[in-house]
Amino acid sequence: MSWKDTYQVWKARTDLEPTLKQKLAAMTDEQEIEDAFYGPLSFGTAGMRGLMGPGINRMNVYTVRQATEGLATLMDSLGEAVKQRGVAIGYDSRHNSYRFAHDSARVLGAHGIKVYIYDNVRPTPELSFAVRQMGTYAGIMITASHNPKEYNGYKIYGEDGGQMPPKESDMMTGYIRKISDLFDIQLADEQEMLNNGLETIMGEDVDHAYLQLAKEVTVNPELAKRYGKDMKFVFTPLCGTGRMLGERALRQAGFTNFTIEPTEAQPNGDFPGLEHPNPEFPEAFVRSIALGKKIDADVLIATDPDADRLGCAVRQPDGEYQLLTGNQIATIMLAYILEARKQAGTLPKNAAAVKSIVSTNFAAKVAASYGVAMINVLTGFKWIADQIHQYESGQADHTFMFGFEESYGYLIKPFVRDKDAIQSLTLLAEVAAYYRSRDMTLYDGLQELFQKYGYFREKTIANTYAGVDGPAKIQSLMKKFREEAPADFAGHQVVVTEDFAKGTKTTADGQVSELGIPESNVLRYVLDDETWIAIRPSGTEPKLKYYIGTSADSLDKANAKLADFEKALQAFAEE
């Protein structure tokens, strides 16, 4: 059917969910209607994410049920034992998250599939943990992470607690696309599911189990307890999801002098005062900066709306606060872990850290100085989880120390297989306590690392191409970079071109070798001064992302180089 036909089918339904029916009736702009109905919401290895509203290209009860029906059909095909292992379900504080989570449970129940669902909002990493703790086959997390309030999402997890592997995800997508009528999906009665044991409510039991393992995140318990009593910092759990677990994790580690920013700590799907509830943006810290100045806090720490990502602002010598990048936060945490483990004599000889290919070389320099391997993987925390699995299963001789992505996601202990802001919150507080023990702040600590390893600067540029023509525009730009690859950027020669779609690494003199990494639609250029530039389409949004990483012997020089490379990159893209 054409998008107009699909629109008419929705409009003609008398039993359409009332809120969606009202929104559909209010839609008069043809371009908006076409965007909502021209094709199904994209479903990939990370699940799906989009605007909420009526239409097959929107997040609503019908598209959520359709996705879950695809999962249920996949589990049906795998047999009764898989169905009895079941699915764990979590959700955040966004509008409709509760409804989407419970509708997912009802779809699974109609197939006789066991369901474990949280009693209230929980962080995404605790859903990953629940999959492992309960031994379920899969997990569903209803969240759109740091997107604006108009969005929601559906993240799908595999049995190891990481994002569902591509093979199973592709099978699930196939089953989803075979569903001809998303209005005719059967729903079980949830009270009956509870009565017959098909549904189990998760709560304090899983919280307690998570927190017991979270104690292992603390590297030096005595340091945390000694300086955690008087070190002042602000904890801002954006939209409230990370508050309960974060506060308990901090207190059990010995930190008692933190202040929770009250306005941001309340579950509220409207995200009042925050157009973008994202801890990498300054606007997310406006209230916590005011509070930090009032109480003279050393550091401000914020978790995003589903508490899997973390950002922070550090106090500078002039009393103002400076936001750190995700790469800087990761590097300073890794440096602390390795130094503390070295001093304690507990740093394994086969230690390894893992980062995405678009994350900083700053952390790689730190790791190398301790004789620690830095493993590069594709973007997406599932690839970090895959490395952990290889280490634990003996496929690779490494001991996992730390994993991170530049997009403010970090993992310290692998009892979770996704980025975990609760673990990161606890460790970053300990790192701040470490520098306090040396009469320094986190800002001072970063400067110390710069002076030792060089001044590294990175930037991510995300260009949005929304609407019907968006995917074609993104494909066209990727094709241009592939087929008309520049020989240099800002006067620096490209010495290596890595095409992850082809799996090849090509030097400037034409020598070709294999990358030895799974295929992905990513291009990466290494320049003659060790600067690198990468281009990839986003896996969850209609965006083309550009990444730049460079360094110099001063921060001013590094910033100037970054600006030059950004200008050259954008100029080539716009030619």
C-alpha positions in Angstrom: 0.0 0.0 0.0 1.0 3.6 -0.5 1.5 5.9 2.5 -1.9 7.5 1.6 -3.6 4.1 1.7 -2.0 3.2 5.0 -3.1 6.6 6.4 -6.7 6.0 5.4 -6.7 2.6 7.0 -5.6 4.2 10.3 -8.1 7.0 9.9 -11.0 4.6 9.3 -10.5 2.6 12.4 -13.1 3.3 15.0 -11.3 1.4 17.7 -8.0 3.3 17.4 -6.5 4.1 20.8 -8.2 7.4 21.8 -5.1 9.6 22.2 -3.8 8.5 18.9 -7.2 9.0 17.3 -7.2 12.6 18.5 -3.6 13.2 17.3 -4.5 11.7 13.9 -7.5 13.9 13.5 -5.3 16.9 14.2 -2.8 16.1 11.5 -3.4 18.3 8.5 0.1 18.9 7.1 0.7 16.5 4.2 4.4 16.3 4.7 3.9 15.4 8.4 1.4 12.7 7.5 3.6 11.2 4.8 6.5 11.0 7.2 4.3 9.2 9.8 3.1 6.6 7.2 5.6 6.3 4.4 7.3 3.2 5.9 7.7 1.2 9.1 9.9 2.5 11.9 13.4 1.2 11.4 14.3 -1.8 13.5 17.9 -2.7 14.0 20.3 -4.5 16.4 19.6 -1.7 18.9 15.8 -1.9 18.5 13.8 1.1 17.4 13.5 4.7 18.4 11.3 7.5 17.1 8.7 10.2 17.6 5.6 9.2 19.5 2.3 9.5 17.7 0.0 7.7 15.1 1.6 6.0 12.1 3.7 3.0 11.2 6.8 5.3 11.4 6.1 6.3 15.0 6.4 4.9 18.4 2.9 3.9 19.6 1.1 0.9 21.2 0.6 -0.7 17.8 4.2 -0.5 16.6 5.4 -1.7 20.1 3.1 -4.6 20.0 4.2 -5.5 16.5 7.9 -5.5 17.6 7.1 -7.7 20.5 5.0 -10.0 18.4 8.2 -10.4 16.3 10.2 -11.4 19.4 7.4 -13.7 20.5 7.3 -15.5 17.1 11.1 -15.9 17.2 10.9 -17.4 20.6 8.0 -19.7 19.5 10.3 -21.0 16.8 13.0 -21.9 19.3 10.9 -24.1 21.5 9.2 -24.3 24.9 12.4 -24.2 27.0 13.3 -20.8 25.5 9.7 -19.5 26.2 10.0 -20.6 29.8 13.2 -18.7 30.3 11.2 -15.7 29.3 11.9 -12.0 28.8 12.9 -9.3 31.3 11.2 -5.9 30.8 12.2 -2.4 32.1 11.1 1.1 31.4 12.1 4.7 32.1 10.2 7.8 33.1 9.1 8.9 29.6 5.5 9.4 28.6 4.0 6.0 27.5 7.0 4.0 28.8 4.9 2.2 31.4 2.1 1.5 28.8 4.6 0.2 26.2 6.3 -2.0 28.7 3.1 -3.6 29.9 1.6 -4.0 26.4 4.9 -5.8 25.6 4.3 -8.1 28.5 0.7 -8.8 27.4 1.9 -9.7 23.9 4.4 -12.2 25.3 1.8 -13.6 27.7 -0.5 -14.4 24.8 2.3 -16.7 23.5 2.7 -18.3 26.8 6.1 -16.7 27.3 7.3 -16.0 30.9 7.7 -12.3 31.7 9.7 -10.5 34.4 8.8 -6.8 34.6 10.0 -4.1 37.0 7.6 -2.5 39.5 8.7 1.0 38.6 11.2 3.0 36.5 14.8 1.5 36.5 18.0 2.3 34.7 18.7 0.6 31.4 21.8 -1.1 32.8 19.7 -2.8 35.5 17.6 -4.3 32.7 20.8 -5.7 31.2 21.6 -7.0 34.7 18.1 -8.6 35.1 18.5 -10.6 31.9 21.6 -12.2 33.3 20.3 -12.5 36.9 17.0 -14.1 35.8 18.5 -16.1 33.0 16.0 -14.9 30.5 16.4 -15.4 26.7 15.9 -11.7 26.0 15.2 -8.3 27.5 13.1 -5.3 26.4 13.9 -1.7 27.7 11.5 1.0 26.9 13.5 4.2 26.6 14.7 6.8 24.1 17.8 7.5 26.2 18.7 11.2 25.9 16.3 12.2 23.1 13.7 15.0 23.6 10.4 14.3 25.3 8.6 13.7 22.0 10.5 10.5 21.5 10.4 7.0 22.9 12.2 3.7 22.0 12.4 0.0 22.3 15.8 -1.6 23.0 16.2 -5.3 22.6 18.7 -7.4 24.6 20.1 -10.9 24.1 20.6 -13.6 26.6 24.1 -12.3 27.7 22.6 -9.0 28.7 24.1 -7.2 25.7 22.2 -5.9 22.8 20.7 -8.7 20.8 23.3 -10.2 18.3 22.7 -9.3 14.6 21.7 -12.9 13.6 18.8 -13.1 16.1 17.9 -9.4 15.6 17.7 -10.0 11.8 15.4 -13.0 12.4 13.2 -10.9 14.7 13.1 -8.1 12.1 12.0 -10.7 9.5 9.1 -11.9 11.7 8.1 -8.3 12.4 7.9 -7.4 8.7 5.7 -10.5 8.1 3.0 -9.2 10.4 0.3 -7.9 8.0 -2.1 -6.4 10.5 -0.6 -4.7 13.5 -4.1 -4.1 14.9 -4.7 -7.8 15.2 -2.1 -8.8 17.7 -3.4 -10.8 20.7 -3.0 -9.5 24.2 -3.1 -11.6 27.4 -4.8 -10.4 30.6 -2.1 -9.3 32.9 -3.9 -10.1 36.1 -4.3 -13.7 34.8 -0.6 -13.8 33.9 0.2 -12.8 37.5 -2.2 -15.3 38.9 -0.8 -18.2 36.9 2.8 -17.3 37.4 3.4 -16.3 33.8 4.4 -12.8 35.0 6.7 -11.9 37.9 7.2 -8.4 39.3 10.9 -7.5 39.8 11.9 -4.9 42.4 14.0 -4.8 45.6 15.3 -8.4 45.0 17.0 -7.4 41.8 18.1 -4.0 43.2 19.8 -5.7 46.1 21.6 -8.2 43.9 22.8 -5.4 41.6 24.1 -3.3 44.5 25.9 -6.3 46.0 28.0 -6.6 42.8 28.3 -2.8 42.5 30.5 -2.9 45.6 33.2 -4.4 43.4 33.4 -1.1 41.4 35.2 0.6 44.2 38.9 0.1 43.7 40.1 1.6 47.1 37.3 1.4 49.7 39.4 3.1 52.4 40.0 6.1 50.1 36.3 6.4 49.3 35.2 6.2 52.9 37.9 8.6 54.2 37.3 11.4 51.7 33.8 10.5 50.8 32.5 11.9 54.1 33.4 15.5 53.4 33.8 15.7 49.6 31.0 17.9 48.3 29.5 17.1 44.9 26.1 17.4 43.2 24.4 14.3 41.7 21.8 15.1 39.1 19.8 12.1 38.0 18.0 13.6 35.0 14.3 12.8 34.9 14.7 10.7 38.1 15.4 7.3 36.6 18.9 7.0 38.1 18.1 8.5 41.5 17.2 5.5 43.7 19.9 3.1 42.5 22.5 5.8 42.2 22.0 7.2 45.7 22.2 3.7 47.2 25.3 2.9 45.3 27.0 6.1 46.4 26.1 5.6 50.1 27.3 2.0 50.2 30.6 3.1 48.7 31.1 5.6 51.6 29.9 8.9 49.9 27.5 10.7 52.2 28.1 14.4 51.5 26.6 14.6 48.0 23.5 16.8 47.2 20.9 15.6 44.8 19.6 18.4 42.5 15.9 18.3 43.5 14.2 19.6 40.3 15.9 17.2 37.9 15.5 14.2 40.2 11.8 13.8 39.8 10.4 11.4 37.3 8.7 13.6 34.7 8.2 12.8 31.1 7.9 16.5 30.2 11.6 17.0 31.1 10.7 20.5 32.4 13.3 23.1 31.5 15.3 20.6 29.3 14.7 20.6 25.5 17.5 18.0 25.3 17.9 16.0 28.5 21.4 15.1 27.6 24.4 15.2 30.1 26.8 16.1 27.3 25.0 19.5 26.8 25.5 22.5 29.1 21.8 23.0 29.5 21.6 19.8 31.5 23.9 21.4 34.1 22.3 24.8 34.5 20.5 24.0 37.8 23.3 21.8 39.1 25.9 24.5 38.4 23.8 27.0 40.5 23.5 24.4 43.3 27.2 23.6 43.0 28.3 27.2 43.5 25.9 27.5 46.4 27.5 24.5 48.3 31.0 24.9 46.9 31.0 21.5 45.2 34.1 20.0 43.7 32.3 18.2 40.9 28.8 17.9 39.3 27.7 14.5 38.0 24.6 13.9 35.9 23.1 10.7 34.6 20.8 10.7 31.5 17.1 9.9 31.5 17.6 6.1 31.5 20.9 6.2 33.5 23.1 4.4 31.1 25.2 7.5 30.2 27.0 10.0 32.5 28.4 13.5 32.1 30.2 15.7 34.6 31.4 19.3 35.1 34.5 20.1 37.1 35.3 23.1 39.2 38.1 25.2 37.7 40.5 27.5 39.7 38.3 30.5 39.0 35.3 28.8 40.6 33.5 28.2 37.4 32.5 24.8 36.1 33.8 23.2 32.9 32.0 20.2 31.2 34.2 17.3 30.4 33.7 15.3 27.2 32.9 11.6 27.3 36.4 10.9 26.1 38.0 12.9 28.9 35.8 11.3 31.5 36.7 7.8 30.2 40.4 8.6 30.1 40.5 10.0 33.7 38.6 7.0 35.0 40.8 4.5 33.1 44.0 6.2 34.3 42.7 6.0 37.9 41.8 2.3 37.7 45.2 1.3 36.2 47.2 3.4 38.7 45.2 2.2 41.7 45.4 -1.4 40.6 49.2 -1.0 39.9 49.8 0.4 43.4 47.7 -2.4 44.9 49.6 -5.0 42.9 46.3 -6.3 41.4 46.8 -5.2 37.8 46.7 -8.4 35.6 49.5 -9.0 33.1 46.9 -9.6 30.5 44.8 -6.6 31.3 42.8 -5.0 28.4 40.5 -2.0 28.0 38.0 -1.8 25.1 36.8 1.3 23.2 34.9 2.0 20.0 36.8 2.9 16.8 35.4 6.5 17.1 36.7 7.1 20.6 39.8 8.9 21.8 43.4 7.8 21.4 44.0 9.6 24.7 42.9 6.6 26.6 45.0 4.3 24.4 48.1 6.3 25.3 47.3 5.9 29.0 46.7 2.2 28.6 50.0 1.7 26.7 51.9 3.4 29.5 50.8 0.6 31.9 51.4 -2.2 29.4 47.6 -2.6 29.0 46.1 -3.6 25.7 43.5 -1.3 24.1 41.1 -3.2 21.9 39.1 -1.2 19.2 35.6 -2.4 18.3 32.8 -1.1 16.2 30.4 1.5 17.6 27.7 -0.1 19.8 28.2 -1.4 23.3 27.2 -4.9 22.1 30.7 -5.1 20.6 32.3 -4.3 23.9 30.0 -7.0 25.5 31.2 -9.4 22.8 34.9 -8.8 23.8 34.0 -9.5 27.4 32.4 -12.8 26.4 35.6 -13.7 24.4 37.7 -13.1 27.5 35.5 -15.0 29.8 35.1 -18.0 27.5 38.8 -18.2 26.8 38.6 -17.2 23.1 41.0 -14.3 23.9 43.6 -14.1 26.6 42.7 -10.8 28.3 41.2 -9.6 31.6 38.6 -6.9 31.2 39.4 -3.6 32.9 37.2 -1.0 31.4 35.1 -0.3 28.3 33.8 3.0 26.9 32.4 4.9 23.9 32.9 8.6 23.3 29.1 9.1 23.6 29.4 9.2 27.4 29.0 5.5 28.0 31.3 3.5 30.3 31.4 0.0 31.9 33.7 -0.9 34.8 32.5 -4.4 35.9 31.0 -6.9 33.5 28.1 -8.0 35.6 26.2 -5.6 33.3 26.8 -5.9 29.5 25.9 -2.4 28.5 27.1 1.0 29.4 26.3 1.7 33.1 26.0 5.2 34.6 25.4 3.8 38.1 28.8 2.1 38.1 30.4 5.1 36.5 28.8 7.5 39.1 30.4 5.5 41.9 33.8 5.2 40.3 33.9 8.9 39.2 33.2 9.9 42.8 36.1 7.8 43.9 38.4 9.4 41.3 37.3 12.8 42.6 38.2 11.6 46.2 41.6 10.4 45.0 42.4 13.8 43.6 41.1 15.4 46.8 43.5 13.3 48.8 46.2 14.9 46.7 44.7 18.5 47.3 43.6 18.5 43.6 40.3 18.6 41.8 39.2 16.5 38.8 40.1 19.6 36.6 43.7 19.4 38.0 43.8 15.7 37.4 42.8 16.2 33.7 45.6 18.8 33.3 48.1 16.4 34.8 47.1 13.8 32.2 47.3 16.3 29.4 50.8 17.3 30.5 52.0 13.7 30.6 50.3 12.3 27.5 49.6 15.3 25.2 46.6 17.5 24.7 43.9 15.5 23.0 40.7 17.0 21.5 37.8 15.3 19.8 34.5 16.4 18.3 31.4 14.6 17.1 29.3 16.4 14.4 25.8 15.0 13.8 23.9 16.2 10.7 20.2 15.3 10.7 18.5 14.2 7.4 14.9 13.7 8.5 11.9 12.8 6.4 11.3 10.6 3.4 14.5 11.7 1.6 16.8 11.4 4.6 18.1 7.8 4.1 18.9 8.5 0.5 20.8 11.7 1.4 22.9 9.8 4.0 23.6 7.0 1.5 24.7 9.5 -1.1 27.1 11.2 1.2 28.6 7.9 2.3 29.0 7.0 -1.4 30.8 10.3 -2.0 33.3 9.7 0.8 33.9 6.2 -0.5 34.3 6.9 -4.2 35.8 10.4 -4.1 37.9 10.0 -1.0 40.1 13.1 -0.3 43.9 12.7 -0.3 44.2 15.1 2.6 42.3 17.2 5.1 43.5 20.7 6.1 46.9 20.0 4.6 47.5 16.7 6.3 47.9 13.7 4.1 45.6 10.6 4.5 48.0 7.8 5.2 45.5 5.1 5.9 41.9 4.6 4.8 39.8 2.0 6.7 36.6 0.9 5.1 34.7 -1.2 7.5 32.0 -2.1 5.0 34.7 -3.7 2.8 36.8 -4.8 5.8 39.9 -3.3 4.2 42.7 -1.1 5.4 44.4 0.8 2.5 47.7 2.8 2.8 48.5 5.9 0.8 50.8 3.8 -1.5 48.0 1.4 -2.3 48.8 -1.5 0.0 45.6 -3.3 1.1 45.1 -5.5 4.2 42.2 -6.9 6.2 40.8 -5.1 9.2 39.8 -8.3 10.9 36.7 -6.7 12.4 32.9 -7.2 11.6 31.5 -5.3 8.6 29.8 -2.0 9.3 29.0 1.1 7.2 31.9 3.2 8.6 34.8 5.0 7.0 37.9 6.0 8.9 40.9 8.1 7.8 44.2 8.3 9.6 46.3 11.4 8.8 50.1 11.9 8.9 49.9 13.6 12.3 47.9 10.8 13.9 44.7 12.7 13.6 41.8 10.5 12.6 38.4 11.2 11.0 35.5 8.8 10.9 32.1 8.9 9.1 29.1 6.7 9.9 25.3 6.8 9.7 23.6 6.6 13.1 22.0 3.3 14.0 19.0 4.8 15.8 18.4 8.3 14.3 18.3 9.8 10.8 21.8 11.3 11.2 25.2 11.1 9.6 27.9 11.4 12.2 31.4 12.8 11.7 34.1 12.2 14.3 37.4 14.0 14.6 40.3 13.1 17.0 43.5 15.1 17.1 46.2 16.1 19.5 49.1 18.7 20.0 51.6 19.9 22.6 49.2 22.5 23.9 45.4 22.8 24.3 45.3 26.0 22.1 47.1 24.2 19.2 44.8 21.1 19.6 41.7 23.3 19.5 43.0 25.1 16.4 43.7 21.8 14.6 40.3 20.6 15.5 38.6 23.7 14.0 40.7 23.3 10.8 39.8 19.7 10.3 36.1 20.3 11.0 36.1 23.1 8.4 37.8 20.9 5.8 35.5 18.0 6.5 32.3 20.0 6.1 33.6 21.7 3.0 34.2 18.3 1.3 30.8 17.1 2.4 29.1 20.1 0.9 30.9 20.3 -2.4 
